[in-house]
Amino acid sequence: MSKVDILELLREHPFTHALNEEWLQKLASAGSIRVFQAGEFLLREGRVVEAFYLIVSGYASVELYMPERGVLRLQTLGPGDVAGWSWTTPPYKSTFDVRAVDEVTTVALNSERLREIMKEDCALGARILLRLLSVVAQRLNATRLQLVDMYASGGER
Amino acid sequence: MSPQMLPVTEKMAWVAQDNLQPVPFRVVRRRRETNDTWTLFLAPPEGFPYAFLPGQFNMLYVYGVGEVPISISGNPLLPIPVAHTIRRVGAVTHALTSLKVGDIIGVRGPFGRPWPVELAEEKDVVIVAGGIGLAPLRPAIYHLLEHRERFGNVVLLYGARTPSDLLYKRELEQWRGRFDMEVLVTVDRGDERWYGHVGVVTTLFTQAERMFDPEKTVAFICGPEVMIRFTVREFLVRGVQEGDIFVSMERNMKCGQGLCGHCQFGPFFVCKDGPVFSFADVEPLFGLREV
């Protein structure tokens, strides 16, 4: 896919939707299309996050491997979601595995290049961090609801 | 005209003439849904007319043990035998789920205001169920599918704790196989064998939001109250009106007729004024700890 295609995908993806054209061009310069087959890993726990993935199609699961319990699937990511925010803060290593459930197409933004772009253009950097904060807040809310185990029995009244 | 030939509303009026006295119903079938949930199928005495509307409940009385409100989970067009899906959480539900075919229990009902399915006609309908909350919604789903041409898009979002806690798996598969219904299922905790969605039910809205038009959508929500609160927010933020969101509330229902006051919820009695409420009516009560 060409940069033109990447630009189009960035225009449509909820994470980068409605950014101005100059910013989209900058992001596209750090982007490539990456396709993962079912079972392939987008991110591995403990490894440096080389790309920030904007999921265009397909589904991936955020997983944690626990000895004796095996793989726990913690969350599903789908079209419009993003995978991995560990690229924002040192040591830039993923805290979970993210694995493709079916064929997953992504726009992969090179992490190092993305950090450079954000340093050079602070306004764009702030916008990206704000959008990332919104994603983190949504996931935190969802995680809190998972933690309260809301389906647990309250007993008969 | 025999009672069974009467229109539903007249049949209900007939049944409601004396709904303080339990009628003996016989268990004719039981089906295990999950490790702690069973569906009981109950037959009334010969010739006893029985009808219900989607979202209504019965009071089930295990003689000598106690009485509990349980939603009717079967098809309103085929009301007999009466289906109740029961989760084992306490003494009475333990007794109910231990009943055998042929056992007899007391039944009072049906009670309560139903899902306003007629208000949803010509609109998109989004049903959100959490855990055992799918049981009171299943009759509404049967109704929507039976009269499918009257409604816009029909979307079911269903969340459970784990894959083994999902109710009505066979029907979920059938509904998902239809071309005229969208079914999205999620679990809070997956395992290696689960390739479906993982996350709380509100996380399904990212996928679901393109399946309905907020300006002409009616939402039916049933599940734990915390789930209802967060689900309502997802609808409101997308532009669905409070008056088009309906929720099924659960309180300590005893008499079923608004006489005893056990189920008081602000100015309402859940057994009589609910269990289905317009969110616009109960919004001020949500989040009040004293209610």
Interface residues (C-beta under 8 A of the other chain):
Chain A: Y59 S61 V62 G70 V71 L72 R73 L74 Q75 T76 G78 P79 G80 D81 V101 N141 A142 L145 Q146 V148 D149 M150 Y151 A152 S153 G154 G155 E156 R157
Chain B: D36 V68 R87 V89 G90 A91 V92 T93 G130 G131 I132 A160 R161 D165 T186 D188 R189 G190 D191 E192 W194 Y195 G196 H197 V198 G199 V200 T202 T203 T206 Q207 G223 P224 V226 M227 F230 R251 N252
